[in-house]
Amino acid sequence: MSGFILAKEFKALPSTEKERQEVLFYLKKLPEIGLDQNADGGFWSWFFPGPSARQDVIDYIKSVPLITGEIPSAGSAELIAISMVDEIDGHLLAAMDSRELGEIDMDEFWVKGRGFEAFLTFNGFTKSVVKRLKTMDQAKAVKVVKTLDAEGNDLLAAAIKSLNDDVVKEVLKVSSDTVNSKVPDSPYHYSSGQLPLHMAIQWGAPYRVFELLVSHGANPKQVNSYGVSPHQLLEDYRKDWSSQSGKYEQVKSLLGNTVSSAAKPSTATKSGNKPSAPKSSKKSSEKLNKKPLVNQDKKTSAPKPAKKPPAKPGQKQKKKGSEMGKK
């Protein structure tokens, strides 16, 4: 919530009506919680100073206009250089090598609902998280990869949402068990009910991320908690990818032009998804049984595509219904 409050303070604007509706849908879905750290919201109460703070953000998002014309320039101020991230990453590596940053320190790290490895991943410290995973014993590394943060992200989801294909690759080397796992259904989870492929689409992940997921067993036919398959969701996000020449076609070909026979008509849900990536919900680890793509193809035949695409996030349809930010 702190990110949305900052967005309001700095007068950030939604880029599309779809983005506006996704943010409103996410904010309205969260239960009312206040300052009490012992309230049902638990950790999340830290993010919401009180119901009025959320309502202020909701009212702001409802009333502001969309961005028009070119995205405003950052002006004369310099943006944080990528080299600075690399420099911090280097310092972290040195601290790990020298034992200045000890095993106990890293194991006990838990800040704002995230462990050390998730912190490294979300902040782009790629070399440090890769080294951390490589130097752990296998059992411990698997446990780390499957651990959920306060928003329901396991480490694979964190890597996808960070658009970090190198970390996605390293996580999958440790374990691919969560490649078909949903983020647990919960109003406290930004990507509630989503699977890795769905989050990769929502966040506009690099094509290599899709290749890694599929090559490690991600099922393009598996629907999320909203009854929407990756292929259906891809169609929903097609316009968002229009500036990335050829990417839509590549991903569509990789996933296959099929609609899961397991997809059920959704009733007044959102287009199978929560939020689209802030321009960086993504869901993590409820284990689901993995079925080889080949075997599934033999057992089931894909039904004809639905006449209507699923509704976009934040929009409703008569029978079907369908997350501004990335984290």
C-alpha positions in Angstrom: 0.0 0.0 0.0 2.9 2.3 0.7 3.7 2.3 -3.0 0.2 3.5 -3.9 0.3 6.2 -1.3 3.6 7.4 -2.8 2.1 7.3 -6.2 -0.7 9.6 -5.0 1.7 12.0 -3.3 3.8 12.3 -6.5 0.6 12.6 -8.6 1.2 9.5 -10.7 -1.4 8.9 -13.4 -2.7 5.7 -14.9 -1.7 5.1 -18.5 -5.0 3.4 -19.5 -8.5 2.9 -18.2 -7.6 -0.8 -17.9 -4.8 0.0 -15.6 -7.0 2.2 -13.5 -9.6 -0.5 -13.1 -7.0 -3.1 -12.2 -5.7 -1.0 -9.3 -9.2 -0.2 -8.1 -10.1 -3.8 -8.2 -7.1 -4.8 -6.2 -7.5 -2.1 -3.5 -11.2 -2.6 -3.1 -10.7 -6.4 -2.6 -8.5 -6.0 0.4 -10.3 -6.3 3.7 -10.6 -3.3 6.1 -7.7 -3.3 8.5 -6.3 -0.5 10.7 -3.3 0.3 12.8 -3.6 -2.7 15.1 -0.7 -5.0 14.4 -2.7 -7.8 16.0 -5.6 -7.4 13.7 -6.6 -10.1 11.3 -4.6 -8.4 8.6 -1.4 -9.3 10.5 1.6 -8.2 8.5 -0.5 -6.3 6.1 -1.8 -3.9 8.7 1.7 -2.3 8.4 0.9 -1.4 4.8 -2.4 0.2 5.6 -2.2 3.0 8.2 -5.9 2.9 8.3 -9.0 2.5 6.1 -9.0 6.2 5.3 -5.6 5.9 3.7 -6.8 3.3 1.2 -10.0 5.2 0.5 -8.0 8.4 -0.2 -5.9 6.4 -2.8 -9.1 4.9 -4.3 -10.7 8.3 -4.6 -7.6 9.8 -6.2 -7.3 7.0 -8.7 -11.0 7.3 -9.6 -10.7 11.1 -10.2 -7.4 11.6 -12.0 -7.1 11.8 -15.8 -5.2 9.3 -17.8 -1.7 10.2 -19.1 -2.0 11.9 -22.5 0.6 12.2 -25.1 4.2 11.2 -24.4 5.1 9.9 -20.9 6.4 12.9 -19.0 10.2 13.2 -19.0 12.2 12.8 -15.8 13.6 16.2 -16.5 17.2 17.1 -15.8 17.5 14.8 -12.8 19.6 11.7 -13.4 17.9 8.3 -13.0 19.6 5.7 -10.8 22.1 4.1 -13.1 22.1 0.3 -13.6 25.7 0.4 -12.6 24.7 1.5 -9.1 22.7 -1.7 -8.7 25.7 -3.7 -10.0 27.9 -1.8 -7.5 25.7 -2.7 -4.6 25.5 -6.3 -5.8 29.2 -6.4 -5.8 29.4 -5.1 -2.2 26.9 -7.8 -1.1 29.0 -10.5 -2.8 32.1 -9.3 -1.1 30.3 -9.2 2.3 29.1 -12.8 1.7 32.6 -14.0 0.7 34.3 -12.3 3.7 31.6 -13.7 6.1 30.9 -10.1 7.1 27.4 -11.0 6.0 27.1 -14.3 7.8 24.8 -17.3 7.3 22.8 -16.5 10.4 22.3 -12.9 9.2 21.0 -14.1 5.9 18.8 -16.8 7.3 17.2 -14.5 9.9 16.7 -11.6 7.5 12.9 -10.8 7.2 12.0 -7.2 6.2 8.6 -6.1 5.1 7.5 -9.7 4.7 10.4 -10.9 2.6 13.3 -13.1 3.2 16.9 -12.3 2.1 16.7 -14.1 -1.2 13.4 -12.5 -2.2 14.9 -9.1 -1.2 17.9 -9.7 -3.4 15.7 -10.8 -6.3 13.2 -7.9 -6.2 16.0 -5.4 -6.0 17.9 -6.8 -9.0 21.0 -8.1 -7.1 21.3 -11.0 -9.5 24.9 -12.2 -8.8 24.2 -12.2 -5.0 21.0 -14.3 -5.2 22.6 -16.7 -7.7 25.6 -17.2 -5.4 23.4 -17.6 -2.4 21.4 -20.4 -4.1 24.5 -22.1 -5.5 26.3 -22.2 -2.1 23.4 -23.7 -0.1 22.9 -27.4 0.4 20.1 -28.7 -1.8 17.5 -29.2 0.8 17.9 -25.7 2.2 17.9 -24.2 -1.3 14.6 -26.0 -2.1 13.1 -24.7 1.1 14.2 -21.1 0.2 12.8 -21.4 -3.3 9.4 -22.5 -2.0 9.1 -20.0 0.8 6.3 -17.5 0.4 6.6 -13.8 1.2 3.8 -11.8 2.7 2.2 -11.3 -0.8 2.2 -15.0 -1.6 5.2 -14.9 -3.9 7.6 -17.8 -3.9 11.1 -17.1 -5.3 10.1 -18.1 -8.9 7.2 -15.6 -8.8 9.6 -12.9 -7.4 12.1 -13.6 -10.3 9.3 -13.4 -12.9 7.9 -10.2 -11.5 11.5 -8.8 -11.5 11.8 -9.7 -15.2 15.0 -11.5 -14.3 15.6 -14.4 -16.5 18.9 -15.3 -14.9 17.3 -15.7 -11.5 14.4 -17.6 -13.1 16.9 -20.0 -14.6 18.8 -20.5 -11.2 15.6 -21.0 -9.3 14.4 -23.7 -11.7 17.8 -25.4 -11.4 17.2 -25.7 -7.7 13.6 -26.9 -8.1 10.9 -26.8 -10.7 8.2 -28.0 -8.3 6.4 -24.6 -8.3 6.4 -24.1 -12.0 2.6 -25.0 -12.0 1.8 -23.7 -8.5 -0.7 -21.0 -7.9 -0.2 -18.0 -5.6 -2.5 -19.0 -2.8 -6.0 -17.5 -3.0 -6.1 -14.7 -0.5 -7.3 -11.0 -0.5 -3.8 -10.2 0.9 -2.0 -11.6 -2.2 -1.6 -9.2 -5.1 -1.4 -12.1 -7.6 -4.0 -14.3 -5.8 -4.8 -17.4 -7.9 -2.2 -16.8 -10.6 0.3 -19.2 -12.0 3.9 -18.5 -13.3 2.9 -18.4 -16.9 0.0 -16.0 -16.1 2.3 -13.7 -14.1 4.9 -13.8 -16.9 2.2 -12.5 -19.3 0.9 -9.9 -16.9 4.4 -8.5 -16.1 5.5 -8.6 -19.8 8.5 -10.9 -18.9 11.3 -11.4 -21.5 10.7 -14.2 -24.0 13.5 -16.3 -22.4 11.4 -16.5 -19.2 8.6 -18.2 -21.1 11.1 -20.6 -22.7 12.5 -21.5 -19.3 9.1 -22.0 -17.7 7.8 -24.2 -20.5 11.0 -26.2 -20.8 10.8 -27.0 -17.1 7.2 -28.2 -17.3 4.9 -25.2 -17.1 1.5 -26.2 -18.5 0.1 -23.8 -21.1 -3.3 -25.3 -20.6 -3.6 -24.9 -16.9 -6.1 -22.3 -15.8 -5.8 -19.9 -12.9 -8.3 -19.5 -10.1 -10.5 -17.4 -12.5 -10.8 -20.2 -15.1 -8.5 -18.5 -17.5 -5.7 -20.2 -19.4 -2.3 -18.5 -20.3 -3.4 -18.4 -24.0 -6.6 -16.6 -23.1 -4.8 -14.1 -20.9 -2.2 -13.6 -23.7 -5.0 -12.3 -25.9 -6.1 -10.0 -23.2 -2.6 -8.4 -23.0 -1.9 -8.4 -26.8 -2.3 -4.6 -27.2 0.0 -4.0 -24.2 2.7 -5.8 -26.1 2.2 -3.9 -29.3 5.5 -2.0 -29.0 7.5 -5.2 -28.7 7.7 -6.4 -32.3 7.2 -10.2 -32.7 7.0 -11.0 -29.0 3.3 -11.8 -29.0 3.6 -14.1 -31.9 6.6 -15.9 -30.3 4.9 -16.5 -27.0 1.7 -17.5 -28.7 3.6 -20.1 -30.8 5.4 -21.3 -27.7 2.2 -21.7 -25.7 0.3 -23.2 -28.6 -3.0 -21.9 -29.9 -5.1 -23.9 -27.6 -7.7 -23.3 -24.9 -7.8 -25.6 -21.9 -10.6 -28.1 -21.8 -10.4 -27.6 -18.0 -11.5 -24.0 -18.3 -14.9 -23.4 -16.8 -17.1 -20.4 -17.7 -16.2 -17.8 -15.1 -19.0 -16.1 -13.3 -18.5 -12.4 -12.8 -14.7 -12.8 -12.3 -12.0 -10.7 -13.7 -10.2 -11.7 -16.9 -8.4 -14.4 -15.0 -6.1 -12.0 -13.5 -5.4 -9.5 -10.9 -3.0 -6.8 -11.8 -1.1 -6.1 -14.9 2.5 -5.4 -14.3 3.3 -1.9 -13.4 5.3 -0.9 -16.2 6.8 -4.4 -12.4 0.4 -9.4 -7.5 3.9 -11.8 -10.0 1.6 -16.6 -7.7 3.5 -18.9 -5.8 3.4 -22.1 -4.0 0.3 -24.2 -3.7 1.5 -27.4 -5.2 -0.5 -28.7 -8.1 0.0 -32.0 -9.8 2.1 -31.6 -12.9 1.0 -33.4 -16.1 3.3 -33.7 -19.0 2.1 -31.7 -22.0 2.4 -34.6 -24.3 0.2 -36.8 -22.2 -2.3 -34.1 -21.8 -2.5 -33.5 -25.5 -3.2 -37.2 -26.0 -5.9 -37.4 -23.5 -7.8 -34.3 -24.3 -8.7 -32.4 -27.4 -8.8 -28.6 -27.2 -12.4 -27.2 -27.4 -13.2 -24.5 -29.9 -12.1 -21.0 -28.8 -14.8 -19.1 -27.0 -16.7 -16.6 -29.1 -15.9 -13.8 -26.7 -12.5 -13.2 -25.1 -12.6 -13.1 -21.3 -13.3 -9.6 -19.8 -10.3 -7.5 -19.1 -9.3 -6.9 -15.5 -11.7 -4.6 -13.8 -14.4 -5.0 -16.4 -17.5 -7.1 -16.2 -19.5 -9.2 -18.7 -22.9 -10.8 -18.3 -21.5 -14.2 -17.7 -17.8 -13.6 -17.4 -16.0 -10.9 -15.6 -12.3 -10.4 -15.0 -4.2 -5.9 -10.6 -1.2 -0.1 -11.7 1.8 -1.7 -10.2 4.2 -4.4 -10.3 4.9 -5.7 -6.9 
